[in-house]
Structure formats: structure tokens, C-alpha cells
Amino acid sequence: MASKPETEHPKQAFGWAARDTSGVLSPFKFSRRETGEKDVAFKVLFCGICHSDLHMAKNEWGSTTYPVVPGHEVAGEVTEVGSKVKNIKVGDRVGVGCMVGSCHSCQSCGEDLENYCSKMIQTYSSKNVDGTITYGGYSDTMVVDEHFIVRIPDALSLDAAAPLLCAGITVYSPMKHFGFDKPGLHIGVVGLGGLGHMAVKFAKAFGVKVTVVSTSPNKKKEAIERLGADSFVVSREQDQMKAVMGTFDGIIDTVSALHPLMPLLGLLKNNGKLVMVGAPEKPLEFPVFSLIVGRKTIGGSMIGGMKETQEMIDFAAKHGVKPDIEVVPVDYVNTAMERLVKADVKYRFVIDIGNTMKASS
């Protein structure tokens, strides 16, 4: 007979979990493993709310194991380290992103791309090496292998650092890999939500020209005056789109809803690259001819490896790149999820775990 979540490991833990496809979260008692020789245990102080959390809580991708404790933008303070932990000590400020394990022996792991390892273990609702299910950061404590711990510089507050561990690395990694970080380039950012606003901020820190492409005219002032975009194009306005045809070196597409790609490909210069980081639930269509003319490329990217994630957070601290956040108590999480569906947040909810998790228990 399988152990109950609160008895399968020695360390008692507390969090908020969804039990079924309603996605409604409520208090949940479970357990964490003992701190192994290569493990880092830390108390969770903040956790970002990612749109993936909503999909997983409602099993919209068909891969959820209930009960599910979401959260993969986790920041906190180290309470214990294993005997073979080398670079982290008690009291350090640390974070955990979308993964907590990989095989360490495949080509992807050898290239510091653990995020593409076929045996990558996700931070929650994934099967761990011992066969138990992983639980995420909507909880008071975590125990994670040192390799998957990110050190958070003092220049970054922990609440702002949390969303960088998913939203930040999701746009930073492709911008670096596809060469969108070269000063003087003209980059388009499609969509201005949690991912899009981080893409604008990193692009400006890289010294590139940024144009936001959005369906929402009311976001123009925000994009230019607050986030620092150089220009703004309403994708439904043909005249505006025509005016920037063939002027982008690259595009980061952060939109997770169905949308046409052909108009975006038309914005690219010859050899331009359209990189997808949003994940629409249904296939997108595009005419191949629009790629052939101009030798254009459509690519994709998913988070980043651990080495690159540490590089990203160090860069963010050095250049003052941080997300716009709304900090909420844990008992507000279901309301936050409802607002997230309506895109009613600028631009990332962060749960104040440290000050509110106990109060709700």
C-alpha cells in the first residue's frame, strides 16, 4: 500500500495543493526527504505564480499527478546542507526553478543543458529518483540537489528574484543562444505579459532596440514609458504592421494563445529568426513560402540549463533587471489564479510564503 504524502518522507512539510481538475488549491500536509549528502534544504520565503502552475493545477496538459503542489519560481534561505555540498552554506539566499534533477550523463547534461535531458525531473508533479512525486514551491520548505540550486546575489530582493527563475531564464536563454543580445540589433517582442515584459527588460539591458507587438493598444504607454521599449505596434492594425515590415533582426514570441505567424515572419529581415517561447495548446499554421523568401527561421526554446540560469540571475543583479510583481498572501492564491486567466496582473504574482504560509495553516 502506498504511503500517504505526509508519511512517505521523514521531514514534515506544509503547502497548498490542488486535488482535482477544478484547480482549486487548499492547505496540504506532506513530507520532504532528509537532507542527503549533496542536498540543500531551505525555507521557502517567496514563490512566483507562473501560467504553467494554472495549466498543471487543472491538468490542462494531461500530465498532472494529484495532489499537486505547484511552484517553480522559488526563493528562500538555506537551513541545512549535506556533507558533500561545496558551494552553498546555511544562511545563503537561494532559488529553484523548473527542474530539480536530470541524468547527468547524456549529451544535454554534458553541455549544461539539463533542461533538455530526457530524464529531467520537474520541480513538481514529476517522478523523483526514489519513485515519489515532486512537490513545488507553494510550500514552507524544500530539499533539492545542490546542482539545481541557484545562488541569488544580494543586489536582488528575493521576491523579485523568484520570477526570474522561470520567466527570466525563458527569455534570456533564447536571446543569448540566437544572438539577440548584440547591441544595435532590432528585436521584436510579441506579447506583453510575464514573459514579454522580461524580454523587453533584458533586451534593453543588452543594448538592443525593442519593438513590442501586441493586440492591445492600451499597453502602448506602459511598454514605452515604464518598460523602456523603443516602439509599439498593434498587430491588428495593418498600417502599423506594414510600416515595420522587414525591419526586425529577430522576434521573441511569448504568446500562448492561437495566433497567426505569417504576419510576424513578414516583420523579419532576411535571415531573421522567430523564436517561440509561448506554448499554445493547439498547433499553429504558417505558409512555408514565408520562410523560404528571406531565408528565415522559426525556432523554439524552453527555460535554460543551470549554468545559464546562474549567469542570467547574476546579469539581472548587475544590470538592475527585475520583474514587475504583485506580492500576495498564500490564501489569495485562488483569486490570483482567476486574475491570471484574465491577464489581470502586472506582470507576475509572487506569493509571500515566509510571512503568510503559517498564518493560513
C-alpha positions in Angstrom: 0.0 0.0 0.0 1.4 3.4 -1.0 2.4 5.8 1.8 0.4 8.9 2.4 2.1 12.2 1.3 2.7 13.2 4.9 4.4 9.9 5.9 6.5 8.9 2.8 9.4 11.1 3.9 10.8 12.0 7.4 10.5 15.8 7.3 7.1 17.3 7.8 6.1 20.0 5.3 3.1 22.2 4.6 1.8 23.8 1.4 -1.1 24.4 -0.8 -2.3 21.8 -3.3 -4.9 21.2 -5.9 -6.6 17.8 -5.6 -8.5 17.6 -8.9 -9.1 19.3 -12.2 -11.0 22.2 -10.6 -7.5 23.5 -9.9 -8.7 24.9 -6.6 -5.8 25.0 -4.1 -6.1 24.4 -0.3 -3.9 23.7 2.7 -2.0 20.4 2.4 0.2 18.4 4.7 3.0 16.3 3.2 6.7 15.5 3.7 10.1 16.1 2.3 13.2 13.8 2.3 16.0 14.1 4.7 18.9 16.3 3.6 21.2 14.0 1.6 24.9 14.4 1.3 24.6 16.5 -1.8 21.3 18.2 -0.9 20.4 21.7 0.2 17.4 22.3 2.5 15.9 25.7 2.6 12.9 27.6 3.9 10.8 29.0 1.2 10.2 32.7 1.5 8.7 33.6 -1.9 7.3 31.8 -4.9 6.1 33.2 -8.2 2.9 32.1 -9.8 3.6 31.0 -13.4 0.9 30.4 -16.0 2.2 26.8 -16.1 1.0 26.4 -12.5 -2.5 27.1 -13.6 -2.3 24.6 -16.5 -0.9 22.0 -14.2 -3.4 22.6 -11.4 -6.2 22.0 -13.8 -4.4 19.1 -15.7 -4.8 21.0 -19.0 -1.7 19.4 -20.4 -2.8 15.9 -19.2 0.4 15.2 -17.2 -0.6 16.2 -13.6 -0.4 13.9 -10.7 -2.7 14.8 -7.9 -2.4 16.2 -5.3 -0.2 18.8 -6.9 1.8 21.5 -5.1 2.7 24.0 -7.8 5.5 26.5 -7.8 8.8 26.6 -9.8 9.9 30.2 -9.2 11.1 29.6 -5.6 13.3 31.7 -3.5 14.4 31.3 0.1 17.1 30.9 2.7 19.3 27.8 3.4 18.7 25.9 6.6 20.8 22.8 6.2 23.4 21.4 3.7 24.6 17.9 3.1 28.2 16.8 3.9 29.3 16.9 0.2 27.7 20.3 -0.7 30.6 22.5 -1.9 29.3 26.0 -2.8 26.4 26.7 -0.5 26.2 27.2 3.2 23.5 27.8 5.8 22.0 31.3 5.6 22.7 31.7 1.9 19.9 33.2 -0.3 19.0 30.6 -3.0 16.4 29.8 -5.6 15.0 26.8 -7.5 13.5 27.0 -11.0 11.7 24.5 -13.2 13.8 21.4 -12.5 15.3 19.5 -9.6 17.0 16.6 -11.3 18.5 15.1 -14.5 20.6 12.1 -15.6 24.0 13.9 -15.5 25.3 11.6 -18.2 23.6 12.4 -21.5 24.8 14.8 -24.2 22.4 17.5 -23.0 23.6 17.3 -19.4 27.2 17.3 -20.6 26.6 20.6 -22.5 25.0 22.2 -19.4 21.5 21.9 -21.0 19.9 19.8 -18.3 16.6 21.4 -19.3 16.7 19.2 -22.5 17.6 16.0 -20.7 15.1 13.2 -21.4 15.2 12.3 -17.7 14.8 15.8 -16.4 12.8 15.9 -13.2 10.5 18.8 -12.9 10.1 20.7 -9.7 6.6 19.5 -9.2 4.2 16.7 -10.3 7.2 14.7 -11.7 8.5 11.3 -10.6 11.7 11.6 -8.5 14.5 9.1 -8.5 13.0 7.3 -5.5 9.7 7.0 -7.2 7.9 9.6 -5.2 6.2 12.7 -6.7 7.9 16.0 -6.5 6.1 18.9 -4.8 6.8 22.6 -5.7 7.3 25.9 -4.0 3.8 26.7 -2.7 5.2 25.2 0.5 7.2 26.1 3.5 10.4 24.1 2.8 12.2 22.3 0.0 15.1 19.9 -0.2 17.0 20.0 -3.6 20.2 18.6 -5.0 22.9 21.3 -4.9 23.3 21.1 -8.7 19.9 22.6 -9.2 20.2 25.4 -6.7 20.8 29.0 -7.9 22.6 31.4 -5.7 20.8 34.8 -5.5 23.0 37.9 -5.4 22.5 40.3 -2.5 21.6 43.0 -5.1 18.3 41.2 -5.9 15.4 41.1 -3.4 14.1 37.6 -3.1 10.6 38.5 -4.1 11.9 40.0 -7.4 14.3 37.1 -7.9 11.7 34.4 -7.8 10.0 35.0 -11.3 13.5 35.3 -12.9 13.9 31.5 -12.3 11.2 30.7 -14.9 10.1 33.9 -16.7 13.6 35.4 -16.7 15.5 32.4 -18.0 12.8 31.5 -20.5 13.5 34.7 -22.5 17.2 35.2 -21.5 18.3 31.8 -22.9 17.0 32.1 -26.4 18.1 35.8 -26.6 21.6 34.7 -25.9 21.6 31.5 -28.0 20.1 33.1 -31.1 22.3 36.1 -30.8 19.6 38.6 -29.9 21.9 40.2 -27.3 24.1 42.2 -29.7 23.9 46.0 -29.3 22.4 47.7 -32.4 20.0 44.9 -33.4 16.3 45.5 -33.7 14.3 42.8 -31.8 10.5 42.4 -31.6 8.8 41.1 -28.5 5.3 39.6 -29.2 3.0 39.7 -26.2 3.5 41.8 -23.1 2.7 39.5 -20.2 5.0 37.8 -17.6 7.5 36.6 -20.3 7.1 39.6 -22.6 7.9 42.3 -20.1 11.0 40.4 -19.0 12.1 40.1 -22.7 11.8 43.9 -23.1 13.9 44.4 -19.9 16.6 42.0 -20.9 16.7 43.3 -24.4 17.2 46.9 -23.2 19.9 45.7 -20.8 21.7 44.1 -23.8 21.5 47.4 -25.6 19.2 46.4 -28.5 16.3 48.3 -30.0 13.0 46.8 -28.9 9.6 47.0 -30.5 6.6 45.4 -28.7 4.0 43.7 -30.9 0.7 43.4 -29.2 -3.1 43.1 -29.8 -3.8 45.5 -27.0 -3.4 49.3 -27.9 -3.8 50.2 -24.2 -0.4 48.6 -23.4 1.5 51.1 -25.5 2.1 53.7 -22.8 3.2 51.1 -20.3 5.5 49.4 -22.8 7.3 52.6 -23.8 7.2 54.8 -20.7 7.5 52.2 -18.0 9.3 49.2 -19.5 11.6 51.2 -21.9 10.5 49.8 -25.3 11.6 51.9 -28.2 8.3 51.5 -30.1 5.0 49.7 -30.1 2.9 48.1 -32.9 -0.7 47.0 -32.7 -0.7 43.7 -34.6 -4.3 44.1 -35.7 -3.6 47.4 -37.4 -2.4 46.7 -40.9 -0.8 50.1 -41.4 1.3 49.8 -38.3 2.5 46.3 -39.2 3.2 47.4 -42.8 5.4 50.2 -41.5 7.8 47.8 -39.8 7.8 45.1 -42.4 11.3 43.7 -42.9 12.9 45.7 -40.1 13.4 43.1 -37.2 16.6 41.0 -36.8 14.7 38.7 -34.5 11.5 38.1 -32.7 10.7 36.5 -29.3 7.1 35.3 -29.4 5.8 34.9 -25.8 2.1 34.3 -26.7 0.5 31.1 -25.6 -2.8 31.6 -27.4 -3.5 30.7 -31.0 -2.2 33.5 -33.3 -1.1 33.8 -36.9 2.7 33.5 -37.6 2.7 34.7 -41.2 2.4 38.4 -40.3 5.3 38.1 -37.8 7.5 36.4 -40.3 6.9 39.4 -42.6 8.4 41.7 -40.0 11.8 39.9 -40.2 14.8 41.0 -42.3 16.5 38.4 -44.5 18.0 35.7 -42.2 15.7 36.8 -39.3 14.7 34.4 -36.6 11.3 34.0 -35.0 11.7 32.2 -31.7 8.8 30.6 -29.9 8.7 30.5 -26.1 4.9 30.6 -25.6 3.2 27.3 -25.8 -0.3 27.4 -27.5 -2.4 24.4 -26.7 -3.2 23.8 -30.4 -0.8 23.7 -33.5 0.0 26.9 -35.2 -0.1 27.3 -39.0 2.2 29.1 -41.3 2.9 29.0 -45.1 6.3 27.6 -45.8 6.8 30.2 -48.6 7.0 32.9 -46.0 10.1 31.1 -44.6 11.7 30.4 -47.9 11.5 34.1 -49.0 14.2 35.7 -47.0 15.9 32.5 -45.6 14.0 32.9 -42.3 14.0 30.6 -39.3 11.4 29.5 -36.8 13.0 28.2 -33.6 12.0 27.4 -30.0 13.4 27.4 -26.5 12.5 26.0 -23.1 13.9 27.6 -19.9 17.7 27.1 -19.7 20.4 25.0 -18.1 21.7 25.5 -14.6 24.9 27.3 -15.7 23.0 29.7 -17.8 20.3 30.2 -15.2 23.0 31.3 -12.7 24.5 33.5 -15.4 21.1 35.1 -16.0 20.4 35.9 -12.4 23.9 37.4 -12.0 23.4 39.5 -15.1 20.0 40.6 -13.8 21.5 41.7 -10.4 24.4 43.5 -12.1 22.1 45.4 -14.6 19.1 46.0 -12.3 16.8 43.8 -14.4 13.9 42.7 -12.3 10.2 41.8 -12.9 7.2 43.9 -12.1 5.5 42.0 -9.3 2.4 42.0 -7.1 3.1 40.2 -3.8 0.1 38.4 -2.4 -0.6 36.2 0.7 -0.9 32.4 0.2 -4.6 32.4 0.9 -5.1 34.7 -2.0 -3.7 32.1 -4.5 -7.0 31.0 -5.9 -8.0 34.6 -6.6 -4.6 35.2 -8.2 -5.2 32.2 -10.5 -8.6 33.6 -11.5 -7.0 37.0 -12.3 -4.2 35.3 -14.2 -6.7 33.8 -16.6 -7.9 37.3 -17.3 -4.4 38.6 -17.6 -5.2 40.9 -14.7 -1.7 41.3 -13.3 1.4 43.4 -14.0 3.2 41.2 -14.6 3.8 38.4 -12.1 2.1 37.4 -8.9 4.6 36.4 -6.1 3.3 34.6 -3.0 4.8 35.8 0.3 5.3 32.3 1.7 7.5 33.3 4.6 5.0 35.7 6.2 1.7 34.1 5.3 2.0 30.3 4.9 1.9 29.7 8.7 -0.9 32.1 9.2 -3.0 30.1 6.8 -2.3 26.7 8.3 
